[in-house]
Amino acid sequence: MATKTTAHDDNLTWIENPDDIIMLANHSQQNFILDLPTGQCRLDAGRRMRTLRSILKIEPILELVKSGKLAIE
């Protein structure tokens, strides 16, 4: 599970599991529009984004990683 919630003083707090967080880096010369369940996300050439490891369950993302265009750091 990537995150969990705890209730304290009527506040809801997200606690991240560090093992579920990855950096997804674009090592290609292309800009990508990633179609994610939460909407589209642009990942430009040479940039990286902090995201959940579960993004690798999305087949087009996994194919980009396998082809070497995107890398996990």
Secondary structure, DSSP 8 states (H G I E B T S, - for coil): --EEEEEETTEEEEEE-GGGEEEEEE-SSS-EEEEETTEEEEE-TT-EEEEEGGGGGSHHHHHHHHTTSEEE-
